[in-house]
Amino acid sequence: MVSQQQRRKQLAREKYVRQQQRREVAQRRRRLRNGVVAGALALVVAGGAASYAAGAFDDGGSTEDDAAASPSPSKPADPCRKAAPGKVKPLSFKKEPALTVDKSASYTMKLGTTCGDIDLDLDAAKAPHTVNSFDFLVKKGYLDHTACHRLTSGNVNVLQCGDPKGTGEGTPGYSIPDENLKDKRLKGGVYPAGTVAMANRYDAAKKTGRDTGGSQFFLVYQDSQLPPDYTPFGTVSASGMKVLKKIAAAGESSGRGDGAPNATVVIDKATVRKS
């Protein structure tokens, strides 16, 4: 005769087997979905960023039993310091600033973040409208005290910044044209590590949303599979890449490869210099 204790152990084992089976099914579904959609992951400036993450990366297999049996891993320690005092300026402009950038000159942008300085070399010759826009916005203090709100991993490995709202919906009030989409670095549908590029609202399936760049941009910390739809306008310095790697190593909040970074990445001060 089976004792009560043995019966409880048997039920516990059966429950564990069911949970493992559900996890395996969920993982297979997740891998299939990620393989299909990750190559075309849209780095958008509108609310679609949030809905995309919630839909395409939903594993569809979590249950209350799973949650009870597998507690969430502890959040990694924040590798970044506290943000400097100050608030985001609520700035909006009616139209793109006049094109005054010197296409023959070299420009650099320094993002003084809570995680360390990220220096960017900007390509004014190939992306004059984009560089001109950042030169204008930075001088207005537009990026100061803004948080980098999105970190992705997998086939697409980027940190997305430039949204004063921190929601994926912020814009400067105007849009700029796509530029430099035939850059030789974008071979085989890959944005190489160190690339700085613009987010936008382009929908490849519908072929709508060209020339919708605003202020949001992304920094590629590892080679990423993306179609050449996002204006590449600069490169990250070697020291800046070390900072990006540190941010990426801390992971993101959703645990699904697309969410807010666990690191508190705030741009305390941004500056643009011409040389």
N, C-alpha and C positions, 0 to 999 in steps of 0.2 A: 504493500500500500504506500502511495506517495504521501510524504508528510507535507504539511502546509508550507514549511520553509522551502522544501524542494520544489513545490509547485510554484512558489513565488520566483525562485531562481529560473525555473523553466520559462515562465512568462516573461521575465526580464530579458532572457536570451532571445526569445522570439521577437520581442519588441525591438531589441538591438538589431537583429537581422533585417526586420522591416525598415528600420531607419536607414541602415546602410544601403539597402536596395533603392530606397527613395533618393538618397544622395547620389548614387551612381547614375540613376535615370536623369536627375537634375543636371549633373555634370555633363552627361552626353548631350543633353539639350543645349546647355550653355555653350559647349564647345562648337556645336553645329551652328548656332546662331552667330557666335562671335566670328567664326570662319567666314560666314556669308556676308556679314555687314561691316566687319571691322575695316576692310579695305576701303570702304566708302564712307567712313565715319565723318559726319558733317561737323565742322568746327564753326558753329553759327553764332551770330550775335544776338539772336532773338530767343524767346522762351523755348524754342524747339530743342535747345541744348538739354534742358532739364527733362523734357518729355522723352527725348531719344534715350537718355540714360535710363529712365524708369521703365521704358518699354523693351528696347532691344537687349538689355542686359539683365532682365528679370529672369531668374532661374526657373520660376514656375513650379518649384518642388519643395519649398519650405513648409514645415508644419509645426504645430505647437509642440509635438513630441520631439521633433528635431531640435527646436530651440531649447527645450528642457535638457535634452541629452548632450547637446553640444553648445556650451556657453560661448558667446562671442569672444574672440581673442582680445586681450587688453590692447588698448590704443598705444602705438609707439610713442616714446617720449618726443616732445616737440623740440626739434634741433635749433629753433630760432628764438631770438630774444623778443622782448615786449616791444610793441610798436611805439614810435615816438609820439609825443602829444600832438594833437591836431586833428582836424576834420576834413573830409572830402569836400571840395568846392562844388556846389551845384551849378555847373556851367553848361550852357547850351548855346549853339551858334546857328544862325539861319542858313549859312552857306559855307562851302569850302573856302578856306583862306586863299588869297591871291598867291600865285606860284612865284615865290621869290627865292627859292632855294638855288644855290649855285651848283649846277650839275657837274661842274668840273672839279669841285672841291670834295674833300673827305669829311664825313660827319660821324661823330660817335655819340651814343646815348648811354648814360650811366643810370642804372636802376639801383639806387641805394636802398636795399631791402633789409628787412629784419633778419634775413638769413645770410646776408653778406652782399657785397656789391656784384652786380651782373653788368659787365661792360659789353656793349654791342657796337659793331662796326656797321654803319648804314650805307646803303648803295644809292646815292642820289642820282647817279647817271642812269641806272636801269629802272628805278622806282621813284622818280622825282615827286609825284603827287603824294605818295605815301610818306616819304621822308619830310617833305614840306609840311604836311599835316602834323606830324609828330613834333617837328621843330616849333610849330605854332602852339600846339596844345601844351607841350612841356613848359614853354615860357609863360603860359597862363596858369601853371600849377595844376593842370587838369589831372595828372596821374598821381600827384602827391597824396599820400595816406590811403590810396586804393589797395584793395586786397586782390591777389591773384586767386581767382575763384574756382579754377578747374584743373584737375590733374588726370591724365589718362595713361593707361598702360596696356601692353599687349602688342597688337600690330601698329597701334598709334600711340606714341609716347611723347606727350607734350604737356607743358604748363601754360595755361591760358590766363592772360592778364588784360588790363586796360579797360575794365568796366567799373565806373565809379559806383554803380549800384551793387556790384558783387553778385548779381543774379543771372548774368548772361544776356540781359536785356538792355544794358546801358549803351547809349550812343552820344556822340558830341552834338547831335542835331543835324548833321550833314553826312553825306556819304562821299567816298572817293572811288575813282575807277580802279579796276583790276590792272595790275602791271606785271611785267616780267614773267609771265606764265610759261614762256618758252626757254627759261633759264636752263642752261646745259647741266646744271647740278641736279635737276629734277628728272633723273633718268629712271626708267622702269617703274614709274609710279611710286617713287620713294623720295621723301623729303629727308635729306641726310642730317645726322646729328649736328647740332650747332646752327641750324637754320632758324632765322626769325621770319615769321610770315603772318599775314593778316587773316583774321577770322572774317567770315562773311555769311550771307544768307543764300548762297547759291544752292539750288536744288538740281542735281545732275539728272535725276529722272524726268523732271518736268522742263529742264533747261531754262529755268527762271532764276532771277536773283543775281545776275551779273552786276558788277560795279556797285556793290552794297557794303564795301568796307567802311568802318567807322573809326573807332579807337581801340577795339579789341584785337589783340595779337597773340600769337603763341610761340613758345620757345621749345624747339625740338631737342630733347636730351638723349634720344636714341633713335637710330634710323626708323622712319615711320612710313607705312604704306598708305599713301594718299594720292589721289589724282591731282594733276597740276592745275588746281582751281583756286589756290590761295596765294596771293602775291608774296613772293619771297623778297624781302627788302633789306636783309642784313645777316650778320653772323655773330654768334656768341663767342666771346674771348675764352681762352683756355681757363683762366681763373673763374670766369662766369660759369663754365661748364661744371666745375667742381661744386659750385653752389647749387646748380640745377640737380646734379646727381644726389646731393645731400637731401634736397627737397623730395626728389623722387623716391629715395630710399625709405622715407618716412611713410610712404603710401598715401592712400586717399580714403575718405570716410565711408564710402559705400561698400568697399571690399569687392567690387565687381569690375574694377578697372576704369571707372569714370565717375568722378565725384569731387567734392571739395578736398584739397590737400590737407593731410593731418598736420603738416607744418604750417605755422601761422605766417604766411608769406604776405607781407605788406610792403608796398613801395613807399618808404618814408619820404624820399625825395628823388625826383628824376631830373636829369640835366642833359642838354644836347650841346655839343661843342663842334665848331667848324675848324678844320685845320688845313 
